């Protein structure tokens, strides 16, 4: 483990073995911690498939409950070893408690009023197999055919593929602090992750020359949208028409202010 302090961010570099490593970033001006993981190629010379997970353990009393998002929107309550409409015989305690996680998974300690959430940068499987724990599967390489389909043994150039991604951890009181609830902070962070800027590289004689030939800023809006509204679709149609879709990114009662309905004047 190596620690690299800095004026804006502090990094912790962890190397578990030759195919698993991680960089933890704590930003000075942010309320989240970033975990960038690198996994692979997963070795299978021992004849055993593997499913690496990233597991976060806390002292929260979550009471067998955890929450996952429904395609990035409404949170769904999950209860470990339970099905709402039938009596479930727990024969697969791990796989049976895994759910799709598109943007975030979280646990809550209602007695302490504390929430612990993990936001991901891609769809993954996740669960809370023990109280106070959250885990997400980051990679998998299996050698045996499951009930349906083929063995999940993806390779490239004769070796197992490498997976790289990021998790963002947000934790705190569920009550509002500094005017914004923790749920609203999670929603806004998820939007930043989803709409992260793309980096392009091109030749230029100098930075000044680049500024002369290219615009450094662009906005298709005359005014900014409210913090709780996202421009979901801006699609050109025929006859100079546009399809515009806006979405309210918060659920009801997630924030006393930002969960309220918003009116948008598209002609403004």
N, C-alpha and C positions, 0 to 999 in steps of 0.2 A: 504494500500500500504506500503510495506517495501522495503528499499533500502539496498543492501549489497555491499559495495565497496571492491575492491581487487586489487592486483598488476597486474593481467592479464586480469580480466574481472570484470565488474560491473553489478550486477543483480538487477532488479526491480521485486518484486513479487506482483501481483495483484490478488485479490479475489473479483469477481463481486457478486457472490452468492454461494449457496451450490453446484451448478453443473457447474459453469464456473469459471475458473482461468487461469492465464497466467504468464509466467516468461519471462521477456525481458532481453537479454544479450547484452552488449556493450563491444566488445573485444578491447583491447588496440592496437593490431597490425593488425586489420582487418578493411576493409572499408565497412562492412555491419553490420546490427543490426539483431539479432535473436529473434524471437518471438515463444516461445514454449507454445502451448495452450492445455488445458485439458477441454473437454466438455462432460457432461453426468453424470449419466443418465438423459435424458431430461424428466422433469415431464409432465404428460398428465392427471393428476387427474382433471384438469379443463375442460377436453374434447376438448382441442384445441391443434392441432399439431404445431410444431415449426421448423424453419429452421435457426439456428444461423449462422451468418456470421462474418468474421473478416474484418472490414472496416478501410481503411487508408485514411485520409483526408488531403490534402495539399492545398496550395494557387496557384497551377499551373493552367494556362489557357489552358486546353487540347482541347478545341474546339469540344467537342463531339466525339473525336477520342480516341481509345485505341488499344492496340496490344496484341494478344495472340499467343502462339507458336503452330505450327502444329506438334504435337507428338514430341516435344522437339527439333524441327529443325527450319524451316523457320517461321519467324514472319508473322502473318496475320493482316492486318489493319481492325479494326472494327469501324463502325460508328453507334452511338446510334440512335435508331428508324429509321433504314435505311436498305434497301435491294437493291443490285446493279442491279438486273435483273427484278424487278417488284415493283409496288407501294404498299407499306406495310400499311395496316390499323392497327394502334397500339391499339390492344385490350388487350395485356398483356405486359405492359411497363417494368415489371421486368423480367419475364421468357423469354420474347422475346428478351431481350438484354443479356442474359446469354450465355456464350460460354465455351467449354471445355478448361481447362488450364492444360497442362501436366507438364510444368516446370517453366513458368513465364508469368506474365501479367504486362504491363507497360503503362504509359501515358507520353506524352512529351509536353513541352511548347516550341514551336519553336521560339517564340519571345525572350524568356530568354535563350534558348539553354540549357534547363534543362530536365532531365529525371528522373522518379521515377518508380522503378521496384520492384515487389514482386515475389520471387521465392518460389515455394512450394516443399514439399518432397513427394507428391503423386498427382495423377490426381484429380482435383476439378473443380467445376463450378465457373466462375468468370465474373465480369463485371465492368463497370464504369458508374453508373447510374446518376452521376452528374459530372460536370467538376471538375477536381482536386481530384476525388475520385477513389479508387481501392478497390474492395471487392472480397473475396473468401468465398464460403460456406464451413464451416468446419464440419457440422453435420446436420442431419435432422431426424425428427420423426413425421410421419403424420398418422392420424387416419382414413381418408376417402379415399375411392378408387378413383384414378384419372381416366382419360379417358381410359388408358390402364393399365392392370395388377392389382396388389393388393396394398393395403395401405402400405406405407413404414414405418412399425412399427416393427423394429428389436428389439428383446429382448434376454436376456441371464439370465437364472436362475430367470425368472419372472420379471426382470427389464430391462429398456432400456440399450442399449450398451453404452460404453464410448469410445469416440474418442480422440486420442492424436496425435499431429503432430507439425510441425515447419514451420514457414515462415521466409524468409530472405529478408530484405529490403536493396536495393542498390539505392542510389540517387547521382546525381552530374551533372556536365556539360557533354553534349553530345560530345563536342570536346575532343580530346585526351589529357590526362594528364599523366605525368611521362612515356610517351612512349606507353601507352596502353589505348585504348578507353574504355568507360564505357560499351559498348556492349560486348567487349572482356572479360572484367572483369566479366560480368554477365554469359557469356558462361562458363568460367572457374569455377566459383562458382557452376554453375549447375552440372558440371562434378564432383566436390567434393561432392556435396550432393548425386548424384546418386551412386558414388563409395565410399561412406563412409566406413571405416573399420568396420569389425565385431569384437565384443568382446567375447572371450571364456574364461571360468573359469575352472580350473582343480586343483587338489591337488598337492602340491609341498612342500617339506620339507623346502626349502629356495629359494630365488631368484637366488642365485648362482647355485644351483642344477638344476633349470629350464633352465638356460643358458647353462649348460653342456649337457643336453639331447635333447634340441630342438634348431634349428636354429632360430635366431631372425630376420633374413632378407632373402628375396628371390626375385629374379628378373628373369623373363624368357627372358629378352632382354639384349643384349650385350651393347647396347647404348640406351639412352633415346630418346623417340619420341619428335618431336617439340611440343611446347605448344599448337599449333592449330590442332594437330592430335590426335585422340583417337583410341585406339585398340578396335574396336567394337565387333569382333568375333575372338576367338581362339578355334576352335572346332576340336577334333581328328576324322578323318575319317578312313576308312579301308586302309589296305596296307601301314601303317605308313605314311599316308598323313594327312595334316592339312588344315582346311579351315581358312584362315586369311582374315579379312575384316578391313580396316582402313577407318576412316571418318574424313573429314575436318569439324571442329565444328563451323566455322564462315561463315556468308553469305558474298556475294560480297559487298565491300565498308563499312563493319562494322569497319574495322581497316586498316589503311594505310599499315601496315606491315603484320599483322597476317592474313589478308584476302587474301593474295597472294597465288598462287598455290605452292604446296610443292612436291618435288620428294623424295621418300623413297626407299632406296636400301635394300631389304629384305635379301640379302645375306651378308650384312655388319656385 
